[in-house]
Amino acid sequence: MLNGFLTRAVESFLGLRPMAQDLIDPAIQEAKARPTVQIHLPGGRVLEGERGLQLAAFLEQEDLETAPIVGAIVNGELRELTYPLALESEVRPVTMAEEDGMRIYRRSLTFLLAAAFEALFPEARLDVEHSVAHGGYHCHVSGRPQLKTAELATLESRMWEMVDQDLPFAKTQVELPDTIEYFESKGFIDKARLLSHRRKPHMIIYEMGGLRDYHHGYMVPTTGYLRWFALTATEHGFTLQFPIRSTPTELLPPPQYPKLLLTFGQYGDWIQTLGVSSVGALNDAGQAGRMREIILVSEALHEHRIAEIAAQIQEKRDGVRLVLVAGPSASGKTTFAKRLSIQLLALGISPLPIGLDNFFVDREKTPRDENGEYDYERLDALDLDRLNHDMRKLAAGERVQLPEYDFIEGVQRDGEVVQISEGHIVILEGIHGLNPDLLPELPEGQGFRIYASALTQLNLDRYNRVSTTDTRLVRRLVRDARHRGKSAADTISRWESVRLGERLYILPYQENADVMFNSSLVYEGAALAPLAEPLLRQVKFGTPEHVEAKRLLSLLEWFLPIDDSPIPDNSILREFIGGSILRDFTVGGTS
């Protein structure tokens, strides 16, 4: 074959054969670009339309019956519906029944709220602070009294007027200095501070209803897409309600969450104490050499709160025999339980930590999810009969042989023999600790329940939130890579299943807690960013996990990285980044 090629090459050089024509497949012909372009949809459908048309035009006839389309995955990349299609593409519609679609909807709805609020109350400031269960953001007003019922109704009416007008979200690219100057002129110092650390020379700005702003992600094309929302009064502000993915065109009844609000309020006090009210302020503090101070004070606030919780347990030591610690994945429950144990020891109380994971049933009895995978998030994945039997005997002061779960073999084996007496207390840590069906026979007053989670309130700015879920996902990415040998793609692919378990088995019971512990640390985004970024960049393009990895990378870009050496070795964060002195810590003297 090679000799034949050389012969043809020599003949071509001598002018005896046209080399290029010999190498061109006769089935390939040069052609002019068609005025149309095709998109290939899931299931084999092909649509054709004018080249340069926006995605919305192609997908407006699609009726998925389940949820409205608000975006699409185009050739492996998430795109908004205003994206023009210039090339033949593989397209998968993204609906409000998916997390990416619901993010687009919530982000657009936040912009709508901000535009209506600034038009009606230009002298006041609105902060979109944190999420609440059943679909909603808690919002706080400053610079004037909180909105009265009539004012809240007027604000919602203004939003509906803008929806009926079907106003476009116009998108333009703007030079960074011009954007910073604009926000400074508006008095939006938090936004100007954040952008002053941006590494790119330009950015995307959206404009709608007289409001110009940047947003961390895509928008729907027009306000007419925003058909499901409500405003409800809550303590210290109001809630912007929106649907959840399982009911994307329906609002669920607004929940009561006084304990969660109190915990978020406490964290708000913490960040005010530190003088770090936004990510831009955190970056400023780092450049000013204040990061060591911020780390130490943040850790001191954590320690103070853990000591407070230990003191509450001590006050009830005559009745409480069992402390239950629950919370979603990557909340730092393990380190929190160990630090709580140390505080209890300092108060003369000997704790016996027990992990709920040791009570898993044998793998052959483990329930499976709809995909046939083992579902360890469900309550019936635990041996509830043995758990209740062992807890009853421990509370009565009897000796108990605890189980120990072999995760490799998937079987429950006999573990250590333990016994508690006067001055001892059991700390039971696991995701189901707040579920009343876990220990239905536990006598009233013998249990003390703690909800632990990373309840982030340090946002990019007043309208751009940092999701508590994203904080935990980044924590887990770093921990899984360091301690479990998992890639970022592995962790991301499993995350949706983890989140489903949280929504079903943890979040509905969070208000059952006697106290809440916020494991979030104001500086952790800056510490996690340099560790997570290289992991996320290894996620392969074209995979479903790449879309999520790209989104997380764009979020972490807002944080200026810091050196983690000043972080104490007993920090909650050390559970994820490594170097925890508590990793192998156990409490002795109970067996």
C-alpha positions in Angstrom: 0.0 0.0 0.0 2.8 2.4 0.9 4.7 1.6 -2.4 1.5 2.4 -4.3 1.2 5.7 -2.5 4.8 6.6 -3.3 4.3 5.6 -7.0 1.3 7.9 -7.2 3.2 10.7 -5.5 6.1 10.4 -7.9 3.7 10.4 -10.9 1.9 13.4 -9.4 5.3 15.2 -9.0 6.2 14.5 -12.7 2.7 15.7 -13.8 1.6 12.3 -14.8 -1.2 12.1 -12.2 -3.2 14.8 -10.3 -2.4 13.8 -6.7 -5.2 15.6 -5.0 -7.9 14.1 -7.2 -6.6 10.6 -6.6 -6.9 11.1 -2.8 -10.5 12.5 -2.8 -13.3 10.1 -2.2 -15.5 10.3 -5.3 -18.5 10.3 -3.0 -17.4 13.6 -1.5 -18.2 16.8 -3.4 -17.7 20.4 -2.6 -21.1 22.2 -2.0 -22.5 25.5 -0.9 -23.8 25.9 2.6 -27.6 25.2 2.9 -29.8 28.0 4.1 -31.3 25.6 6.6 -30.0 23.5 9.5 -31.2 20.3 11.0 -31.5 19.3 14.7 -31.6 15.7 15.9 -33.9 15.2 18.9 -34.0 12.2 21.3 -36.0 9.4 19.8 -34.8 10.0 16.3 -36.9 13.0 15.3 -35.3 15.5 13.0 -36.4 19.1 12.6 -35.1 21.5 9.9 -35.3 25.3 9.9 -33.6 28.4 8.8 -29.9 28.6 9.7 -29.4 31.1 12.6 -32.9 30.5 14.1 -33.0 30.5 17.9 -33.5 27.2 19.8 -36.9 28.5 21.0 -38.2 28.5 17.4 -37.2 24.9 16.8 -38.6 23.7 20.1 -41.8 25.7 20.4 -43.8 22.9 18.8 -42.4 20.2 21.2 -45.0 19.1 23.7 -43.3 17.0 26.3 -46.5 16.9 28.5 -44.4 16.7 31.7 -43.0 20.2 32.1 -42.2 23.4 30.1 -39.0 23.6 28.1 -36.7 26.3 29.3 -33.3 25.4 27.8 -31.5 22.6 25.9 -28.3 20.5 25.7 -26.8 21.3 22.3 -23.9 19.1 21.2 -23.1 18.4 24.9 -23.4 22.0 26.1 -26.2 23.6 28.1 -27.7 26.5 26.0 -30.5 29.0 26.6 -33.5 29.1 24.3 -32.2 32.3 22.6 -29.1 30.4 21.3 -28.9 30.7 17.5 -28.3 27.4 15.7 -25.7 27.7 12.9 -24.7 24.1 12.6 -26.4 20.7 12.5 -26.8 19.7 16.1 -27.8 17.0 18.6 -30.4 18.7 20.8 -32.0 17.5 24.0 -34.7 19.8 25.5 -34.2 20.7 29.2 -37.4 21.2 31.2 -38.4 22.5 34.5 -38.5 18.9 35.7 -34.7 18.9 35.7 -32.3 20.7 37.9 -30.6 22.6 35.1 -34.1 23.7 33.9 -35.3 24.7 37.3 -32.1 26.8 37.9 -32.9 28.7 34.7 -36.5 29.3 35.9 -35.5 30.3 39.4 -32.8 32.7 38.1 -35.1 34.4 35.7 -37.8 34.7 38.4 -35.3 36.3 40.8 -34.5 38.9 38.0 -38.2 39.5 37.6 -38.6 40.1 41.4 -35.6 42.4 41.5 -36.9 44.5 38.6 -40.3 44.9 40.1 -38.9 45.7 43.5 -36.5 48.3 42.3 -39.2 50.0 40.3 -41.6 50.2 43.4 -39.1 50.7 46.2 -36.0 52.4 44.7 -34.8 53.6 48.1 -34.7 50.1 49.7 -32.4 47.1 49.3 -33.6 43.6 48.6 -31.4 40.5 49.4 -32.3 37.0 48.1 -30.8 35.1 51.0 -31.4 31.4 51.0 -33.7 28.6 49.9 -36.5 27.0 51.8 -38.2 23.6 51.6 -41.0 23.0 49.1 -39.7 25.6 46.6 -38.8 29.1 47.7 -36.2 31.8 48.5 -36.3 33.8 51.7 -35.9 37.5 50.9 -35.0 40.3 53.3 -35.6 44.0 52.8 -33.3 46.7 54.4 -33.2 50.5 54.2 -36.9 50.6 55.1 -39.4 48.5 57.2 -40.3 45.0 56.0 -43.0 45.0 53.4 -46.6 45.1 54.8 -49.2 42.7 53.4 -50.6 45.4 51.0 -47.1 46.3 49.8 -46.3 42.6 49.2 -49.5 42.2 47.2 -48.6 45.3 45.1 -45.1 43.9 44.4 -46.6 40.6 43.3 -49.1 42.4 41.1 -46.3 44.3 39.5 -44.5 41.1 38.7 -47.6 39.6 37.1 -48.0 42.8 35.0 -44.4 42.2 33.7 -45.2 38.6 32.9 -48.3 39.6 30.9 -46.2 42.1 28.9 -43.9 39.2 27.9 -40.8 41.4 28.2 -37.5 40.0 26.7 -34.4 39.3 28.7 -32.0 41.1 26.4 -28.4 39.9 26.5 -25.3 41.9 25.7 -21.5 41.5 26.2 -20.0 44.5 28.1 -16.5 45.5 29.0 -15.7 44.8 32.6 -14.7 48.4 33.6 -17.9 49.8 32.2 -19.9 47.2 34.2 -18.1 48.1 37.5 -18.7 51.8 36.9 -22.4 51.2 36.3 -22.9 49.2 39.5 -20.9 51.8 41.5 -23.2 54.5 40.1 -26.2 52.5 41.2 -24.8 52.0 44.7 -24.5 48.2 44.2 -21.2 48.0 46.0 -21.4 44.3 46.6 -21.6 43.7 42.8 -18.8 46.1 42.1 -16.6 44.5 44.7 -17.2 41.0 43.2 -16.5 42.1 39.6 -13.3 43.9 40.7 -11.7 40.4 41.1 -13.0 39.0 37.8 -10.3 37.5 35.7 -12.0 38.0 32.3 -12.0 41.5 30.6 -15.7 41.4 29.8 -19.0 39.8 30.9 -22.6 39.1 29.9 -25.3 41.6 31.1 -29.0 41.0 30.9 -31.6 43.8 30.7 -35.3 43.6 31.4 -37.9 46.1 32.6 -35.4 48.8 33.1 -33.0 46.7 35.2 -29.5 45.8 34.0 -27.7 43.1 35.9 -25.4 40.1 35.5 -26.6 36.7 36.6 -24.6 33.5 37.2 -26.2 31.4 34.4 -28.8 31.5 31.7 -32.3 33.1 31.5 -35.6 32.2 29.8 -36.2 34.3 26.7 -39.0 36.4 28.1 -41.0 37.1 31.2 -44.0 35.2 29.7 -42.3 31.9 30.7 -42.6 32.8 34.4 -46.1 31.6 35.1 -45.7 29.9 38.5 -44.8 32.0 41.6 -46.2 33.7 44.7 -45.0 36.0 47.4 -45.8 35.1 51.0 -45.0 37.0 54.2 -42.5 35.3 56.6 -40.7 36.4 59.7 -38.0 39.1 59.0 -39.0 39.3 55.3 -40.9 37.3 52.7 -40.7 34.1 50.6 -40.6 34.0 46.8 -42.3 30.8 46.1 -41.7 28.7 43.0 -42.4 25.1 41.9 -40.2 22.1 42.6 -39.1 19.7 39.9 -41.6 17.0 40.9 -44.5 19.4 40.4 -43.0 21.9 37.9 -46.3 23.7 37.2 -47.7 23.8 40.7 -46.8 25.7 43.9 -46.8 23.6 47.1 -48.2 25.0 50.3 -45.6 27.3 52.0 -43.9 25.6 54.9 -43.3 26.9 58.4 -39.5 26.8 59.1 -38.9 28.9 62.3 -35.8 26.9 63.4 -34.2 27.0 60.0 -34.8 30.8 59.8 -33.3 31.2 63.2 -30.2 29.3 62.2 -29.8 31.3 59.0 -30.2 34.5 61.0 -27.5 33.4 63.3 -25.1 32.8 60.4 -26.0 36.2 59.0 -24.9 37.6 62.4 -21.6 35.7 62.0 -20.8 37.1 58.6 -21.6 40.6 59.8 -19.3 40.1 62.8 -16.5 39.1 60.3 -17.3 42.0 58.1 -17.7 39.6 55.1 -21.2 40.0 53.7 -20.5 38.7 50.2 -18.0 36.8 48.1 -16.5 40.1 46.8 -16.0 41.2 50.5 -14.3 37.9 51.2 -11.9 38.4 48.2 -11.2 41.9 49.4 -10.4 40.6 52.9 -8.0 38.0 51.5 -6.1 40.6 49.5 -5.9 42.8 52.6 -4.2 40.0 54.5 -7.2 39.3 56.8 -7.7 35.6 55.9 -6.0 34.1 58.9 -8.2 36.3 61.2 -11.3 35.3 59.3 -10.5 31.6 59.5 -9.7 31.7 63.2 -12.8 33.7 64.1 -15.0 31.5 61.9 -13.7 28.4 63.7 -14.2 30.1 67.1 -17.8 30.7 66.2 -18.2 27.1 65.4 -16.7 26.0 68.6 -18.8 28.4 70.6 -22.0 27.0 69.0 -20.9 23.4 69.6 -20.2 24.3 73.3 -23.7 25.8 73.5 -25.3 22.6 72.2 -23.3 20.5 74.7 -24.5 22.8 77.5 -28.1 22.3 76.4 -27.6 18.5 76.6 -26.0 18.8 80.0 -29.0 20.7 81.3 -31.1 17.6 80.3 -28.6 14.9 81.3 -31.0 13.4 83.9 -33.4 12.5 81.1 -31.5 12.4 77.8 -29.9 9.0 77.0 -29.6 9.4 73.2 -28.4 12.3 71.0 -29.4 11.9 67.4 -27.4 13.8 64.8 -28.8 14.0 61.3 -28.3 16.0 58.1 -27.7 15.7 54.4 -24.5 14.5 52.7 -21.3 16.4 53.2 -22.6 18.4 56.1 -19.7 17.5 58.3 -21.9 15.4 60.7 -19.0 13.0 61.5 -16.6 15.8 62.6 -19.4 17.7 64.4 -20.3 14.5 66.4 -16.7 14.1 67.5 -16.3 17.7 68.5 -19.6 17.5 70.4 -18.2 14.4 72.1 -15.2 16.4 73.2 -17.3 19.2 74.6 -19.5 16.7 76.5 -16.4 15.1 78.0 -15.3 18.5 79.2 -18.7 18.7 81.0 -18.2 15.3 82.6 -20.5 13.4 80.2 -19.0 10.3 78.5 -20.4 9.9 75.0 -20.7 6.7 73.0 -20.7 7.5 69.3 -22.6 5.0 67.1 -23.0 5.3 63.3 -26.4 4.3 61.8 -24.5 2.9 58.8 -23.5 -0.1 61.0 -27.2 -1.1 61.1 -27.6 -1.6 57.3 -29.3 -4.9 56.5 -27.4 -7.5 54.5 -27.0 -6.4 50.8 -29.3 -9.1 49.6 -32.1 -7.5 51.7 -31.2 -3.9 50.7 -34.1 -2.2 48.8 -33.5 -1.1 45.2 -34.4 2.1 43.4 -36.3 2.4 40.1 -33.1 1.8 38.2 -32.4 -1.5 40.1 -29.5 0.1 42.1 -29.2 -0.5 45.8 -30.9 2.3 47.7 -29.0 3.0 50.9 -30.9 6.2 51.5 -34.2 4.6 52.4 -35.2 3.9 56.0 -35.9 0.2 55.4 -32.2 -0.2 54.3 -31.6 -0.2 58.1 -32.2 -3.2 60.4 -34.8 -1.3 62.5 -35.6 -4.2 64.7 -32.0 -4.6 65.9 -31.5 -0.9 66.2 -34.5 -0.4 68.5 -33.6 -3.6 70.4 -30.0 -2.4 71.0 -31.0 1.2 71.9 -33.6 0.0 74.4 -31.0 -2.2 76.1 -28.4 0.5 76.2 -30.9 3.0 77.7 -31.6 0.4 80.4 -27.8 0.1 81.2 -27.5 -3.4 79.8 -24.5 -4.8 77.8 -25.1 -4.8 74.0 -23.1 -6.3 71.1 -23.4 -3.7 68.4 -23.3 -4.7 64.7 -20.6 -3.6 62.3 -21.4 -3.4 58.6 -18.9 -4.8 56.1 -19.3 -2.6 53.1 -17.1 -4.8 50.9 -19.0 -8.0 51.5 -22.3 -6.3 52.2 -23.1 -8.2 55.4 -23.8 -7.2 59.0 -21.2 -8.7 61.4 -20.9 -8.6 65.2 -19.1 -5.6 66.4 -17.9 -4.4 69.9 -19.7 -5.1 73.1 -20.7 -1.9 74.9 -22.5 -0.7 78.0 -23.3 2.7 79.3 -24.0 3.8 82.9 -24.7 6.9 84.8 -22.9 9.9 83.2 -22.8 8.2 79.7 -24.8 9.2 76.6 -25.2 7.6 73.2 -24.6 9.8 70.1 -26.3 8.2 67.1 -25.2 9.8 63.8 -26.9 9.2 60.4 -29.3 10.6 57.8 -32.5 9.3 59.4 -31.9 10.7 62.9 -34.9 13.1 62.8 -37.3 10.7 61.4 -39.9 9.7 64.1 -40.2 6.2 62.5 -36.5 5.5 63.3 -37.0 4.9 67.0 -40.8 4.9 67.5 -40.5 3.4 71.0 -38.0 6.0 72.3 -39.6 7.4 75.4 -40.4 11.2 75.4 -37.5 13.2 76.8 -34.9 10.5 76.3 -33.8 11.8 72.9 -32.1 15.0 71.9 -32.2 15.7 68.1 -29.7 17.8 66.2 -29.9 18.8 62.5 -26.5 19.6 61.0 -26.1 21.1 57.5 -23.9 23.5 55.5 -26.5 26.4 55.4 -24.5 28.8 53.2 -25.6 32.4 53.3 -22.4 34.0 51.9 -23.8 34.8 48.4 -22.1 36.3 45.3 -24.2 39.4 45.8 -27.7 40.4 46.7 -29.4 38.6 43.8 -26.9 35.8 43.0 -27.0 33.0 45.5 -24.5 30.4 46.4 -26.6 27.3 46.8 -26.2 25.3 50.0 -26.4 22.2 47.8 -23.5 23.4 45.6 -21.4 24.0 48.8 -22.0 20.4 49.9 -21.4 19.0 46.4 -18.0 20.7 46.2 -17.1 19.4 49.6 -18.0 15.9 48.6 -16.1 16.1 45.3 -12.9 17.0 47.2 -13.5 14.4 49.9 -14.4 11.6 47.5 -11.2 12.2 45.5 -9.0 12.3 48.6 -10.4 9.6 50.8 -12.4 7.3 48.5 -10.5 7.4 45.2 -13.5 8.6 43.2 -13.4 10.9 40.2 -15.4 14.1 40.0 -17.5 12.4 37.3 -18.3 9.5 39.7 -19.4 11.9 42.4 -21.5 14.1 40.1 -23.2 11.0 38.6 -24.3 9.8 42.0 -25.3 13.2 43.4 -28.8 13.2 42.0 -29.6 10.0 43.7 -28.2 11.4 47.0 -30.3 14.5 46.7 -33.4 12.5 46.1 -32.8 10.6 49.3 -32.3 13.9 51.1 -35.6 15.4 49.8 -37.5 12.2 50.8 -35.9 11.2 54.1 -34.1 14.2 55.6 -35.4 17.7 54.7 -39.1 16.9 55.6 -38.0 16.3 59.2 -35.5 19.1 59.8 -37.9 21.1 61.9 -38.1 18.1 64.3 -34.7 19.0 65.6 -34.2 20.4 69.1 -31.3 22.5 67.8 -29.6 23.1 64.4 -25.9 23.4 63.7 -24.7 25.3 60.7 -21.5 23.7 59.5 -20.9 26.3 56.8 -17.7 28.3 57.1 -17.5 31.8 55.5 -14.1 31.2 53.9 -14.6 27.6 52.6 -15.3 28.5 49.0 -11.9 30.1 48.7 -10.2 27.0 50.3 -12.1 24.4 48.3 -11.8 26.2 44.9 -8.1 25.3 44.2 -8.7 21.7 45.2 -12.0 21.2 43.3 -11.0 22.9 40.0 -8.4 20.4 38.8 -10.9 17.5 39.6 -13.7 19.2 37.6 -11.5 19.9 34.6 -10.9 16.1 34.3 -14.6 15.4 33.6 -14.9 14.4 29.9 -16.6 16.7 27.4 -19.8 15.2 26.0 -20.8 13.4 29.1 -23.8 14.5 31.2 -21.4 15.2 34.1 -19.5 17.7 32.0 -22.4 20.1 32.0 -22.5 20.1 35.8 -18.7 20.3 36.1 -18.6 23.4 33.8 -21.3 25.1 35.9 -19.4 24.4 39.1 -16.2 25.7 37.6 -17.8 29.0 36.6 -19.1 29.3 40.2 -15.7 28.6 41.8 -14.0 31.2 39.5 -15.6 33.9 41.6 -13.5 32.9 44.7 -9.9 34.0 45.0 -8.0 30.8 46.2 -6.4 30.8 49.6 -3.7 28.7 51.3 -5.3 26.1 53.6 -2.4 25.8 56.1 -4.0 28.2 58.7 -7.2 26.0 58.9 -7.1 24.2 62.3 -6.7 20.4 62.2 -10.1 19.9 64.0 -12.0 22.0 61.6 -15.2 20.7 60.0 -13.6 21.5 56.6 -10.7 19.2 57.4 -13.1 16.2 57.0 -13.1 17.1 53.3 -9.8 18.6 52.4 -7.7 16.2 54.6 -5.5 16.7 57.6 -8.1 16.2 60.3 -6.8 15.3 63.7 -10.3 13.8 64.4 -10.3 11.3 61.6 -9.2 8.4 63.8 -10.5 9.9 67.1 -12.6 7.6 69.3 -14.0 8.0 72.7 -12.8 5.2 75.1 -14.0 3.9 78.4 -17.6 2.8 77.4 -17.1 -0.9 76.7 
